[in-house]
Amino acid sequence: MTARIVHIASNTFREAVRDRVLYNLIAFALLLSGSAILVGQISIEIERLVVINLGLTAVSLFGIVIAIFIGIGLVSKEIEKRTLYTVLSRPVRRWEFIVGKFFGLAGTLVVNTFFMAIGVFGALLYVAHKLTSSDATILIALYFIVLEFLIICALALLFSSFSTPLLSAVFAFSLFVIGSFAEDLRGFAGMAHGLTRWLATGAAYAVPNFSAFNVINLVAHGHAPSSQLILQNTLYALFYAGMALSGAVLIFERRNLK
Amino acid sequence: MPAIEILGLEKTYMVGFWRKRPKRALYPLSLKVEEGEIFGFLGPNGAGKTTTLKLLMGLVFPTAGSAKILGRDWNDPEVKAQLGFLPEQPYFYDHLTAHELLNYYGQLSGVPAKDRKRRIDEVLTRVGLTDVKGVQLRKFSKGMLQRAGIAQAILHDPKLVFFDEPMSGLDPLGRRDVRDLMEQLKHEGKTVFFSTHILSDAEALCDRVAIIYKGELRGVGAVEDLTSTVQGKIEVIWHGTQIPASLKALGAECHISGDTIRAVLAENQQDAAIDALRREHLRLIALTPLRTSLEAYFVEKLQRAETSAGTMAGKSMGGTV
């Protein structure tokens, strides 16, 4: 069972890598290095702040785009191209296929993030000439970004299990945008009354709360997120991704592959 | 023990915007395929052949019915380790090379790592893809993809192989290779179940065939039995370029092809025909009872199905007036 999931995950990873996804990292690293030099020249005293903000935001956005772009096609492309037929006619269970796909995409994003993080630290080193112990907090921000990716991967898979790639992309990206303002939505729900309050509260807790994962500004100022937030975000991401993945499995288990 | 035992398998799709309109893709189908035989599943395009195969592979779920494969419940995952499947017009992960593809499928089928490389090399040789094993599948032609598809279906040495239109996309040489391969599989004791609409392939290969049309089974039996209907006529072939007048007088339908002539005439005129050839000193090549071809049987079944559908429609219309 575990072996089959690993084989499906590694094939998904290999497919993503050969799909030239990693090439955008090189472009990204070059872009970041170039902008770091520029930033170093125009923003005196706050170079570090700008580089961390710019770098981590780019890591997050690029990763989200990659997660959605690859994730939405993970299942639908396999059905459309009928590659799934030869996989599921073997002793592979449908849930193993979904879980394997998830880990394959998550692995791709972790590797992407690793290389992009090297770009961020490289740029930081270039403008600040040295790395300090407080820069280690950047790793926590990167960890939160990876947690965000896990949720997006699972959501993209969920939508991909029943919808077309285009609609899946719209759903996943919309949820990312709404989820980034989840705290505001909760605030709005608190101020509303009656049915609106119920609906807004329901929506605020149903969408993924990505705003809790955004600690870029905090670490850019040299502050470390609390260990409680780290634990809370870890559990939340695992729970949310797990739920979305379970939904994908439940749908896919019943789907006719016409 | 039958290799496949289909028990009232049925599939109805709900179509339309609200998915409320039923569309029957397969009427209750019951069928047995014995171990070690080559079984042809024949029907025109859209007859329900692929639906049946998808049901057996667990790719679509039945509305009713079940099946036993190799004596076990068809949903038993372990059964799938004993099956090979080539889908119609296969398309594979085009980022992989042929070798990588087979390695991946070998892993999923549970072929032990120590045997995998040997098996991959064996099947690549068998389907004639050894020279291109390092080439990515995106560069493969349709025929090469079909060969790769056959390779993945037999890689794990399955007991039962399902081929959906295995000859499609192949040139005459490729078709001959696939026919040879299917015969080899039979000699190895494997059961081959293949769907096709190319009747000559089925006639040449199959021990038994089933005919499906508009989702309904129309006939099943041994090819010899289905084609053994003697039409009360004989076929006489002799060496020559001229048709003797005495044979013409017997009412023979004659066809000249190069330096041989083929005549079809009533069975009771067999002796008269031989006498006529002797008198003219012509060399007899063959004299055989005229049998129904599989194609004729197939067409007749389809026409009968059409007529029956027309009659039913007529009755139904008559009832509503």
Interface residues (C-beta under 8 A of the other chain):
Chain A: A3 R4 H7 I8 N11 R14 E15 R18 D19 K81 R82 T83 L84 Y85 T86 V87 L88 S89 R90 P91 V92 R93 R254 N256 L257 K258
Chain B: Y13 K54 M57 G58 L59 V60 F61 P77 E78 K80 A81 L83 F85 P87 Q89 P90 Y91 F92 Y93 H95 L96 Y104 Y105 Q107 L108 S109 G110 G149 Q152 A153 F162
